[in-house]
Amino acid sequence: MATASVTQLSSIFSTSTSASKLSTINSPPSLKTHLKTHEIDHSALGRRGFLNGVALAPLIMAPPPSFAREVEVGSYLPPSLSDSSFVLFKATPKDTPALRAGNVQPYQFIIPPTWKQTRVANILSGNYCQPKCAEPWIEVKFEDEKQGKVQVVAAPIIRLTNKPNALIEDIGSPEKLIASLGPFVTGNSYDSDELLEALVEKRGDQTYYKYVLETPFALTGSHNLAKATAKGSTVVLFVVSANDKQWQSSEKTLRAMIDSFEV
């Protein structure tokens, strides 16, 4: 069971990005071979239709009601010192297997107090492979029906570069990085035409790449914001997603959340 799920995660990382984009990233030979073996004739199957129906279903599938925490985060998280209309989620080792294993450094972001945390399935949490995961995994997920959803995804740096403990600048430009991580933002596939904005942000010694995407075919929503950084052996990706209705009413809130994320 675990083997099948890992294969699906690996496919997510590889098949959704075009060979021309991946050639610009310094990936290990084993990854390039893996990518080649998963090439698909998207022109025959319909690129969006195939990916929407198959490739990323495990990552974006909503958890059963019994797995959801039906408790608003404002009931247990402390108020944000920067904005009293938000609370602060600061990840600790008790929150995820990767944090307990030391594979991910603690991260934090602000979130509206009415949002709820949803459980991440064990096979997608990386629990089965810590402390030496070879595949990306989901750290945490939160959502609100009226405003949108967020998730934190962690990917081993070895999937992006041969250099251990690389900085995000060592991996490549913002455009090169999103070419590989884009499928984790959209939930199915990534097209460079969907990228509206790519920025570089410095916070002390840490560099972040920030993205604004308009994604009409994305499973996560038609509007996506993302922020990525590299620390230690992992690239951490924060994704904020919304449909048209949620974006119209909550854009300011969602942008505040993405701006607050830091590792």
Backbone as CSV, one residue per row, in Angstrom:
resi,resn,N_x,N_y,N_z,CA_x,CA_y,CA_z,C_x,C_y,C_z
1,MET,0.824,-1.223,0.000,0.000,0.000,0.000,0.852,1.264,0.000
2,ALA,1.916,1.227,0.877,2.786,2.395,0.932,3.541,2.588,-0.358
3,THR,3.961,1.483,-0.982,4.725,1.594,-2.229,3.916,2.267,-3.314
4,ALA,2.658,1.904,-3.425,1.815,2.502,-4.456,1.658,3.984,-4.241
5,SER,1.487,4.406,-2.999,1.300,5.825,-2.711,2.553,6.626,-2.976
6,VAL,3.714,6.025,-2.664,4.969,6.728,-2.925,5.152,6.923,-4.413
7,THR,4.774,5.933,-5.196,4.870,6.060,-6.646,4.016,7.204,-7.143
8,GLN,2.810,7.362,-6.570,1.943,8.457,-6.976,2.578,9.797,-6.645
9,LEU,3.185,9.901,-5.461,3.836,11.154,-5.086,4.992,11.466,-6.011
10,SER,5.747,10.411,-6.366,6.867,10.632,-7.268,6.384,11.122,-8.622
11,SER,5.262,10.553,-9.100,4.704,10.977,-10.380,4.269,12.425,-10.345
12,ILE,3.737,12.842,-9.212,3.331,14.236,-9.056,4.502,15.155,-9.334
13,PHE,5.652,14.782,-8.750,6.805,15.659,-8.854,7.376,15.696,-10.257
14,SER,7.249,14.546,-10.975,7.970,14.432,-12.236,7.141,14.712,-13.472
15,THR,6.011,14.079,-13.639,5.353,14.115,-14.934,4.657,15.413,-15.233
16,SER,4.368,16.236,-14.229,3.594,17.453,-14.460,4.416,18.584,-15.043
17,THR,5.743,18.457,-15.038,6.607,19.537,-15.512,7.259,19.121,-16.815
18,SER,7.297,20.000,-17.788,7.832,19.651,-19.104,9.313,19.387,-19.042
19,ALA,9.790,18.523,-19.976,11.204,18.160,-19.992,12.078,19.364,-20.236
20,SER,11.609,20.322,-21.031,12.427,21.492,-21.330,12.671,22.326,-20.103
21,LYS,11.685,22.447,-19.217,11.866,23.237,-18.002,12.778,22.506,-17.023
22,LEU,12.591,21.183,-16.904,13.378,20.440,-15.946,14.847,20.358,-16.340
23,SER,15.133,20.500,-17.615,16.517,20.424,-18.052,17.346,21.557,-17.505
24,THR,16.709,22.628,-17.071,17.439,23.769,-16.529,17.755,23.598,-15.065
25,ILE,17.237,22.538,-14.442,17.456,22.327,-13.021,18.476,21.215,-12.842
26,ASN,19.386,21.400,-11.918,20.451,20.443,-11.705,19.933,19.266,-10.901
27,SER,19.261,18.330,-11.532,18.660,17.198,-10.851,19.601,16.007,-10.928
28,PRO,19.533,15.099,-9.954,20.355,13.893,-10.005,19.992,13.042,-11.205
29,PRO,20.971,12.260,-11.752,20.686,11.405,-12.908,19.536,10.460,-12.647
30,SER,19.428,9.949,-11.417,18.348,9.020,-11.111,16.992,9.661,-11.274
31,LEU,16.876,10.942,-10.924,15.592,11.641,-11.075,15.265,11.828,-12.547
32,LYS,16.304,12.210,-13.363,16.064,12.413,-14.783,15.586,11.117,-15.436
33,THR,16.203,9.987,-15.021,15.770,8.706,-15.554,14.338,8.416,-15.156
34,HIS,14.019,8.731,-13.889,12.658,8.520,-13.389,11.651,9.357,-14.181
35,LEU,12.028,10.584,-14.474,11.143,11.462,-15.229,10.896,10.909,-16.620
36,LYS,11.955,10.410,-17.241,11.830,9.915,-18.606,10.880,8.731,-18.683
37,THR,10.939,7.860,-17.661,10.103,6.676,-17.692,8.646,6.990,-17.470
38,HIS,8.327,8.222,-17.047,6.951,8.593,-16.774,6.384,9.560,-17.811
39,GLU,7.040,9.683,-18.972,6.537,10.573,-20.015,5.181,10.075,-20.525
40,ILE,4.258,11.013,-20.799,2.899,10.669,-21.220,2.545,11.487,-22.457
41,ASP,1.816,10.899,-23.350,1.357,11.627,-24.531,0.159,12.475,-24.140
42,HIS,0.441,13.679,-23.639,-0.627,14.558,-23.185,-1.480,15.065,-24.345
43,SER,-0.894,15.146,-25.546,-1.665,15.645,-26.675,-2.790,14.677,-27.014
44,ALA,-2.564,13.379,-26.824,-3.595,12.402,-27.133,-4.633,12.308,-26.030
45,LEU,-4.160,12.373,-24.780,-5.075,12.187,-23.660,-5.768,13.463,-23.242
46,GLY,-5.176,14.612,-23.595,-5.703,15.866,-23.081,-4.970,16.193,-21.788
47,ARG,-4.040,17.142,-21.862,-3.142,17.415,-20.730,-3.902,17.688,-19.437
48,ARG,-4.843,18.626,-19.499,-5.580,18.976,-18.288,-6.487,17.842,-17.836
49,GLY,-7.170,17.207,-18.791,-8.109,16.170,-18.423,-7.432,15.003,-17.729
50,PHE,-6.288,14.589,-18.270,-5.573,13.471,-17.664,-5.120,13.807,-16.255
51,LEU,-4.472,14.968,-16.123,-3.923,15.332,-14.823,-5.014,15.620,-13.803
52,ASN,-6.091,16.251,-14.257,-7.198,16.527,-13.337,-7.775,15.232,-12.780
53,GLY,-7.869,14.209,-13.623,-8.551,12.993,-13.211,-7.688,12.015,-12.458
54,VAL,-6.348,12.055,-12.675,-5.525,10.988,-12.152,-4.369,11.442,-11.288
55,ALA,-3.514,12.304,-11.839,-2.175,12.445,-11.289,-2.107,12.883,-9.847
56,LEU,-2.899,13.885,-9.437,-2.730,14.431,-8.102,-3.892,14.175,-7.174
57,ALA,-4.749,13.249,-7.496,-5.914,13.010,-6.643,-5.547,12.782,-5.187
58,PRO,-4.486,12.019,-4.844,-4.184,11.788,-3.434,-3.837,13.060,-2.677
59,LEU,-3.185,14.037,-3.339,-2.751,15.223,-2.604,-3.877,16.184,-2.313
60,ILE,-4.878,16.265,-3.195,-5.906,17.267,-3.002,-7.227,16.671,-2.522
61,MET,-7.260,15.364,-2.336,-8.483,14.728,-1.882,-8.829,15.187,-0.475
62,ALA,-10.056,15.604,-0.257,-10.477,16.060,1.060,-10.527,14.879,2.012
63,PRO,-10.086,15.077,3.261,-10.097,13.977,4.213,-11.517,13.643,4.638
64,PRO,-11.765,12.395,5.062,-13.088,12.040,5.559,-13.446,12.921,6.747
65,PRO,-14.750,13.162,6.990,-15.157,14.019,8.097,-14.553,13.606,9.424
66,SER,-14.351,12.295,9.628,-13.824,11.824,10.895,-12.387,12.247,11.118
67,PHE,-11.674,12.643,10.045,-10.286,13.051,10.163,-10.136,14.554,10.345
68,ALA,-11.202,15.296,10.229,-11.110,16.749,10.329,-11.224,17.195,11.783
69,ARG,-10.481,18.241,12.125,-10.621,18.833,13.439,-11.670,19.924,13.339
70,GLU,-12.838,19.666,13.851,-13.921,20.638,13.731,-13.820,21.684,14.842
71,VAL,-12.645,22.251,14.984,-12.398,23.256,16.005,-11.714,24.446,15.350
72,GLU,-12.229,25.622,15.557,-11.609,26.813,14.994,-10.257,27.059,15.655
73,VAL,-9.270,27.425,14.845,-7.915,27.580,15.376,-7.822,28.695,16.411
74,GLY,-8.756,29.640,16.354,-8.750,30.716,17.330,-8.999,30.250,18.745
75,SER,-9.500,29.005,18.897,-9.771,28.480,20.230,-8.529,27.935,20.918
76,TYR,-7.436,27.756,20.148,-6.240,27.201,20.787,-4.926,27.859,20.343
77,LEU,-4.938,28.686,19.302,-3.718,29.369,18.886,-3.679,30.789,19.465
78,PRO,-2.477,31.305,19.766,-2.364,32.649,20.348,-2.592,33.740,19.302
79,PRO,-3.070,34.906,19.723,-3.251,36.021,18.784,-1.922,36.437,18.164
80,SER,-1.981,36.901,16.935,-0.784,37.430,16.280,-0.437,38.784,16.873
81,LEU,0.822,38.985,17.174,1.259,40.267,17.723,1.270,41.360,16.670
82,SER,1.365,40.968,15.406,1.420,41.953,14.323,0.043,42.398,13.856
83,ASP,-0.980,41.537,14.050,-2.333,41.866,13.611,-3.312,41.076,14.476
84,SER,-4.075,41.753,15.295,-4.966,41.092,16.249,-6.133,40.366,15.589
85,SER,-6.340,40.585,14.287,-7.423,39.887,13.591,-7.001,38.490,13.133
86,PHE,-5.754,38.125,13.388,-5.231,36.803,13.054,-4.708,36.117,14.314
87,VAL,-4.534,34.800,14.214,-3.805,34.061,15.232,-2.528,33.546,14.585
88,LEU,-1.577,33.089,15.406,-0.279,32.655,14.907,-0.132,31.143,15.031
89,PHE,0.136,30.494,13.887,0.498,29.081,13.915,2.012,28.981,13.799
90,LYS,2.631,28.426,14.822,4.078,28.246,14.833,4.338,26.757,15.028
91,ALA,4.817,26.097,13.994,4.988,24.653,14.015,6.075,24.237,14.999
92,THR,5.822,23.161,15.712,6.775,22.604,16.675,6.910,21.107,16.400
93,PRO,7.896,20.447,16.993,8.080,19.009,16.750,6.850,18.156,17.021
94,LYS,5.946,18.603,17.866,4.756,17.799,18.137,3.758,17.833,16.974
95,ASP,3.951,18.750,16.027,2.976,18.922,14.956,3.128,17.953,13.792
96,THR,4.372,17.622,13.396,4.555,16.760,12.225,5.734,15.813,12.407
97,PRO,5.730,14.669,11.715,6.841,13.719,11.788,8.168,14.325,11.331
98,ALA,8.127,15.171,10.303,9.362,15.753,9.772,10.004,16.719,10.762
99,LEU,9.191,17.468,11.486,9.722,18.364,12.510,10.325,17.566,13.655
100,ARG,9.701,16.472,14.023,10.249,15.629,15.088,11.570,14.991,14.659
101,ALA,11.665,14.660,13.364,12.890,14.039,12.846,13.985,15.059,12.555
102,GLY,13.645,16.352,12.572,14.619,17.387,12.276,14.842,17.621,10.797
103,ASN,13.980,17.054,9.948,14.115,17.243,8.501,13.591,18.587,8.037
104,VAL,12.729,19.201,8.823,12.174,20.514,8.507,12.390,21.419,9.705
105,GLN,12.826,22.637,9.430,12.979,23.617,10.493,11.623,24.239,10.812
106,PRO,11.394,24.650,12.064,10.097,25.237,12.428,9.721,26.415,11.532
107,TYR,8.467,26.477,11.150,7.948,27.544,10.296,6.715,28.140,10.967
108,GLN,6.307,29.306,10.514,5.144,29.953,11.108,4.421,30.825,10.095
109,PHE,3.150,31.093,10.377,2.351,31.990,9.552,1.106,32.382,10.346
110,ILE,0.497,33.481,9.944,-0.735,33.908,10.594,-1.925,33.326,9.842
111,ILE,-3.040,33.200,10.560,-4.220,32.575,9.978,-5.459,33.142,10.672
112,PRO,-6.550,33.347,9.945,-7.770,33.845,10.593,-8.255,32.867,11.660
113,PRO,-8.779,33.353,12.765,-9.172,32.480,13.879,-10.327,31.536,13.562
114,THR,-11.060,31.791,12.477,-12.204,30.933,12.131,-11.813,29.718,11.294
115,TRP,-10.570,29.657,10.837,-10.140,28.525,10.014,-10.006,27.270,10.869
116,LYS,-10.019,26.109,10.203,-9.871,24.826,10.890,-8.744,24.019,10.264
117,GLN,-8.034,23.281,11.092,-6.979,22.417,10.583,-7.574,21.094,10.138
118,THR,-7.102,20.589,9.009,-7.546,19.283,8.524,-6.403,18.292,8.640
119,ARG,-6.751,17.055,8.908,-5.724,16.031,9.088,-5.086,15.650,7.752
120,VAL,-3.811,15.321,7.789,-3.086,14.838,6.616,-2.946,13.328,6.754
121,ALA,-3.336,12.607,5.730,-3.233,11.140,5.763,-1.800,10.716,6.043
122,ASN,-1.635,9.656,6.801,-0.312,9.204,7.222,0.633,8.994,6.044
123,ILE,0.127,8.417,4.958,0.974,8.119,3.808,1.443,9.377,3.098
124,LEU,0.718,10.495,3.262,1.096,11.754,2.634,1.895,12.653,3.563
125,SER,1.951,12.283,4.848,2.611,13.130,5.845,4.114,12.903,5.923
126,GLY,4.605,11.855,5.266,6.023,11.531,5.359,6.357,10.721,6.590
127,ASN,5.355,10.334,7.346,5.592,9.599,8.585,6.289,8.270,8.328
128,TYR,5.987,7.657,7.190,6.523,6.331,6.887,7.998,6.355,6.485
129,CYS,8.527,7.529,6.110,9.887,7.569,5.546,10.876,8.413,6.345
130,GLN,10.441,9.058,7.418,11.387,9.860,8.184,12.413,8.935,8.848
131,PRO,13.666,9.351,8.976,14.168,10.710,8.707,14.797,10.901,7.329
132,LYS,14.689,9.916,6.432,15.351,10.037,5.131,14.346,9.865,4.002
133,CYS,13.456,10.814,3.874,12.452,10.746,2.818,13.052,11.116,1.468
134,ALA,12.700,10.371,0.452,13.153,10.675,-0.906,12.077,11.381,-1.711
135,GLU,10.859,11.421,-1.174,9.734,12.003,-1.884,9.170,13.200,-1.119
136,PRO,8.513,14.129,-1.797,7.856,15.253,-1.117,6.711,14.762,-0.230
137,TRP,6.354,15.569,0.750,5.253,15.230,1.639,4.525,16.503,2.073
138,ILE,3.327,16.325,2.626,2.538,17.446,3.133,2.755,17.568,4.629
139,GLU,3.038,18.769,5.076,3.239,19.030,6.496,1.914,19.278,7.213
140,VAL,1.233,20.362,6.875,-0.029,20.720,7.522,-0.982,21.316,6.504
141,LYS,-2.288,21.280,6.830,-3.320,21.861,5.968,-4.367,22.557,6.830
142,PHE,-4.845,23.708,6.359,-5.911,24.446,7.020,-6.883,24.928,5.945
143,GLU,-8.148,25.145,6.337,-9.088,25.644,5.341,-10.275,26.354,5.987
144,ASP,-10.948,27.126,5.165,-12.179,27.800,5.547,-13.049,27.850,4.298
145,GLU,-14.281,27.385,4.391,-15.138,27.289,3.216,-15.362,28.630,2.527
146,LYS,-15.376,29.707,3.301,-15.661,31.021,2.743,-14.420,31.751,2.246
147,GLN,-13.233,31.354,2.716,-12.034,32.123,2.390,-10.985,31.380,1.576
148,GLY,-10.829,30.082,1.766,-9.837,29.350,0.993,-9.155,28.275,1.801
149,LYS,-7.953,27.908,1.389,-7.208,26.869,2.088,-5.709,27.103,1.940
150,VAL,-4.947,26.544,2.864,-3.495,26.635,2.810,-2.898,25.265,3.110
151,GLN,-1.694,25.045,2.609,-0.957,23.850,2.975,0.533,24.130,2.899
152,VAL,1.275,23.379,3.683,2.737,23.451,3.665,3.242,22.129,3.105
153,VAL,4.035,22.213,2.048,4.614,21.032,1.404,6.123,21.089,1.566
154,ALA,6.736,19.962,1.892,8.193,19.888,2.019,8.739,18.938,0.961
155,ALA,9.836,19.329,0.323,10.454,18.505,-0.713,11.947,18.378,-0.433
156,PRO,12.507,17.187,-0.479,13.945,17.015,-0.274,14.734,17.805,-1.314
157,ILE,15.752,18.508,-0.874,16.565,19.304,-1.793,17.203,18.430,-2.869
158,ILE,17.490,17.175,-2.557,18.120,16.289,-3.530,17.270,16.129,-4.785
159,ARG,15.972,16.414,-4.687,15.099,16.352,-5.849,15.325,17.536,-6.797
160,LEU,16.011,18.551,-6.325,16.178,19.771,-7.110,17.623,20.101,-7.434
161,THR,18.547,19.635,-6.618,19.956,19.917,-6.858,20.815,18.871,-6.167
162,ASN,22.021,18.649,-6.682,22.948,17.707,-6.061,23.682,18.300,-4.867
163,LYS,23.581,19.598,-4.689,24.312,20.266,-3.617,23.592,20.099,-2.287
164,PRO,24.230,19.473,-1.291,23.568,19.313,0.010,23.458,20.652,0.741
165,ASN,22.398,20.796,1.522,22.173,22.012,2.302,22.245,23.273,1.436
166,ALA,21.709,23.186,0.236,21.774,24.298,-0.707,20.865,25.443,-0.282
167,LEU,21.245,26.641,-0.671,20.366,27.790,-0.535,19.390,27.770,-1.706
168,ILE,18.312,28.492,-1.573,17.339,28.490,-2.661,17.937,29.098,-3.932
169,GLU,18.866,30.029,-3.763,19.531,30.618,-4.924,20.364,29.580,-5.681
170,ASP,20.887,28.565,-4.960,21.679,27.518,-5.599,20.824,26.624,-6.488
171,ILE,19.550,26.531,-6.179,18.653,25.679,-6.956,18.336,26.313,-8.303
172,GLY,18.215,27.640,-8.320,17.932,28.335,-9.563,17.089,29.574,-9.342
173,SER,16.638,30.166,-10.424,15.816,31.369,-10.374,14.419,31.028,-9.872
174,PRO,13.637,32.035,-9.492,12.246,31.766,-9.102,11.462,31.020,-10.180
175,GLU,11.690,31.371,-11.432,10.975,30.722,-12.529,11.360,29.247,-12.653
176,LYS,12.634,28.939,-12.440,13.066,27.545,-12.520,12.486,26.718,-11.384
177,LEU,12.449,27.301,-10.198,11.929,26.564,-9.057,10.439,26.264,-9.206
178,ILE,9.667,27.244,-9.630,8.227,27.031,-9.751,7.905,26.049,-10.881
179,ALA,8.799,25.928,-11.854,8.595,24.934,-12.911,8.565,23.525,-12.347
180,SER,9.305,23.294,-11.253,9.304,21.982,-10.603,8.243,21.855,-9.527
181,LEU,8.040,22.922,-8.768,7.113,22.858,-7.643,5.694,23.281,-8.009
182,GLY,5.499,23.812,-9.201,4.182,24.281,-9.618,3.058,23.286,-9.432
183,PRO,3.254,21.993,-9.742,2.173,21.026,-9.550,1.688,20.925,-8.105
184,PHE,2.567,21.229,-7.140,2.151,21.208,-5.741,1.313,22.435,-5.404
185,VAL,1.450,23.476,-6.189,0.654,24.679,-5.997,-0.739,24.480,-6.585
186,THR,-0.806,23.979,-7.790,-2.081,23.878,-8.507,-2.872,22.620,-8.180
187,GLY,-2.186,21.583,-7.727,-2.869,20.323,-7.475,-2.927,19.405,-8.671
188,ASN,-2.485,19.875,-9.842,-2.455,18.976,-10.994,-1.276,19.255,-11.924
189,SER,-1.197,20.418,-12.529,-0.128,20.691,-13.485,0.246,22.162,-13.424
190,TYR,1.342,22.476,-14.082,1.788,23.870,-14.093,2.142,24.284,-15.513
191,ASP,1.687,25.479,-15.886,2.017,26.081,-17.173,2.611,27.452,-16.884
192,SER,3.722,27.770,-17.517,4.390,29.050,-17.256,3.484,30.240,-17.545
193,ASP,2.484,30.071,-18.404,1.551,31.160,-18.694,0.680,31.505,-17.483
194,GLU,0.614,30.602,-16.512,-0.197,30.833,-15.320,0.508,31.719,-14.294
195,LEU,1.795,31.907,-14.468,2.572,32.705,-13.525,2.422,34.191,-13.835
196,LEU,1.813,34.928,-12.909,1.621,36.363,-13.090,2.759,37.169,-12.494
197,GLU,3.353,36.651,-11.419,4.369,37.427,-10.708,5.309,36.492,-9.973
198,ALA,6.600,36.793,-10.023,7.610,36.052,-9.272,8.551,37.066,-8.633
199,LEU,8.679,37.012,-7.322,9.462,37.989,-6.580,10.481,37.292,-5.684
200,VAL,11.522,38.020,-5.330,12.517,37.537,-4.376,12.423,38.395,-3.125
201,GLU,12.302,37.737,-1.991,12.186,38.449,-0.717,13.298,38.010,0.220
202,LYS,13.942,38.963,0.864,15.003,38.679,1.829,14.506,38.970,3.238
203,ARG,14.720,38.024,4.142,14.440,38.226,5.560,15.667,37.777,6.326
204,GLY,16.499,38.735,6.688,17.767,38.390,7.310,18.634,37.619,6.330
205,ASP,19.088,36.435,6.744,19.919,35.597,5.874,19.092,34.647,5.009
206,GLN,17.775,34.661,5.181,16.926,33.724,4.470,16.300,34.374,3.237
207,THR,16.346,33.673,2.106,15.753,34.144,0.859,14.485,33.348,0.555
208,TYR,13.446,34.065,0.135,12.176,33.443,-0.223,11.818,33.811,-1.664
209,TYR,11.231,32.869,-2.374,10.656,33.143,-3.675,9.137,33.208,-3.504
210,LYS,8.521,34.275,-4.013,7.074,34.465,-3.875,6.419,34.476,-5.257
211,TYR,5.231,33.889,-5.324,4.558,33.738,-6.607,3.077,34.107,-6.519
212,VAL,2.597,34.683,-7.606,1.168,34.898,-7.803,0.788,34.176,-9.089
213,LEU,-0.206,33.292,-9.001,-0.610,32.511,-10.165,-2.107,32.609,-10.389
214,GLU,-2.474,32.714,-11.646,-3.877,32.625,-12.034,-4.031,31.287,-12.733
215,THR,-4.789,30.386,-12.110,-4.786,28.985,-12.517,-6.211,28.482,-12.760
216,PRO,-6.786,28.794,-13.907,-8.190,28.443,-14.161,-8.480,26.952,-14.167
217,PHE,-7.468,26.121,-14.402,-7.687,24.678,-14.457,-7.175,23.952,-13.219
218,ALA,-6.682,24.676,-12.223,-6.092,24.044,-11.042,-7.145,23.382,-10.170
219,LEU,-6.777,22.266,-9.598,-7.668,21.579,-8.675,-7.723,22.289,-7.329
220,THR,-6.710,23.041,-6.997,-6.685,23.751,-5.721,-7.529,25.012,-5.748
221,GLY,-7.753,25.597,-6.927,-8.517,26.831,-7.044,-7.982,27.680,-8.170
222,SER,-8.777,28.624,-8.618,-8.387,29.456,-9.752,-7.381,30.544,-9.382
223,HIS,-7.159,30.755,-8.090,-6.179,31.743,-7.618,-5.247,31.074,-6.622
224,ASN,-3.951,31.209,-6.863,-2.969,30.599,-5.971,-1.818,31.554,-5.690
225,LEU,-1.432,31.595,-4.423,-0.249,32.316,-3.989,0.705,31.283,-3.401
226,ALA,1.995,31.465,-3.606,2.953,30.496,-3.075,4.220,31.213,-2.615
227,LYS,4.886,30.580,-1.670,6.126,31.126,-1.137,7.030,29.950,-0.776
228,ALA,8.280,29.994,-1.228,9.190,28.866,-1.027,10.531,29.340,-0.504
229,THR,11.163,28.476,0.278,12.519,28.744,0.729,13.213,27.414,0.978
230,ALA,14.531,27.438,1.064,15.307,26.233,1.331,16.073,26.413,2.640
231,LYS,16.024,25.372,3.456,16.769,25.410,4.714,17.133,23.989,5.107
232,GLY,18.417,23.767,5.378,18.854,22.418,5.694,18.747,21.530,4.475
233,SER,18.080,20.402,4.621,17.971,19.431,3.522,16.635,19.496,2.803
234,THR,15.871,20.578,3.050,14.499,20.601,2.563,14.114,21.945,1.949
235,VAL,13.314,21.906,0.913,12.629,23.084,0.386,11.223,23.080,0.971
236,VAL,10.823,24.192,1.571,9.501,24.296,2.174,8.654,25.244,1.323
237,LEU,7.476,24.784,0.947,6.576,25.526,0.071,5.264,25.800,0.798
238,PHE,4.892,27.064,0.886,3.627,27.469,1.505,2.681,27.883,0.392
239,VAL,1.485,27.300,0.374,0.526,27.531,-0.712,-0.796,28.034,-0.149
240,VAL,-1.283,29.131,-0.704,-2.595,29.683,-0.359,-3.462,29.609,-1.607
241,SER,-4.642,28.983,-1.499,-5.486,28.750,-2.663,-6.911,29.225,-2.428
242,ALA,-7.563,29.676,-3.514,-8.945,30.147,-3.414,-9.631,30.039,-4.763
243,ASN,-10.949,29.849,-4.727,-11.723,29.930,-5.954,-12.094,31.389,-6.214
244,ASP,-12.796,31.657,-7.298,-13.103,33.041,-7.659,-13.897,33.770,-6.577
245,LYS,-14.878,33.094,-6.015,-15.719,33.719,-4.992,-14.920,34.016,-3.728
246,GLN,-14.100,33.060,-3.302,-13.271,33.260,-2.106,-12.255,34.376,-2.332
247,TRP,-11.666,34.407,-3.502,-10.664,35.420,-3.819,-11.269,36.812,-3.801
248,GLN,-12.443,36.942,-4.342,-13.103,38.243,-4.413,-13.352,38.823,-3.026
249,SER,-13.717,37.983,-2.086,-14.045,38.476,-0.747,-12.868,38.465,0.224
250,SER,-11.824,37.667,-0.072,-10.769,37.449,0.926,-9.354,37.660,0.415
251,GLU,-9.186,38.307,-0.734,-7.843,38.480,-1.300,-6.878,39.124,-0.307
252,LYS,-7.313,40.169,0.370,-6.446,40.870,1.312,-5.986,39.941,2.436
253,THR,-6.902,39.142,2.942,-6.577,38.189,4.011,-5.589,37.139,3.530
254,LEU,-5.803,36.607,2.341,-4.935,35.568,1.799,-3.534,36.101,1.518
255,ARG,-3.444,37.326,1.036,-2.128,37.925,0.800,-1.394,38.175,2.116
256,ALA,-2.133,38.536,3.157,-1.496,38.732,4.460,-0.922,37.425,4.980
257,MET,-1.615,36.339,4.725,-1.130,35.028,5.171,0.156,34.652,4.457
258,ILE,0.184,34.823,3.130,1.390,34.442,2.389,2.575,35.319,2.782
259,ASP,2.308,36.595,3.035,3.389,37.505,3.429,3.986,37.130,4.791
260,SER,3.169,36.541,5.646,3.615,36.241,7.009,4.463,34.984,7.121
261,PHE,4.435,34.133,6.106,5.113,32.845,6.221,6.624,33.017,6.301
262,GLU,7.222,32.328,7.256,8.680,32.331,7.359,9.172,31.065,8.035
263,VAL,10.409,30.711,7.731,11.040,29.521,8.295,12.220,29.959,9.151
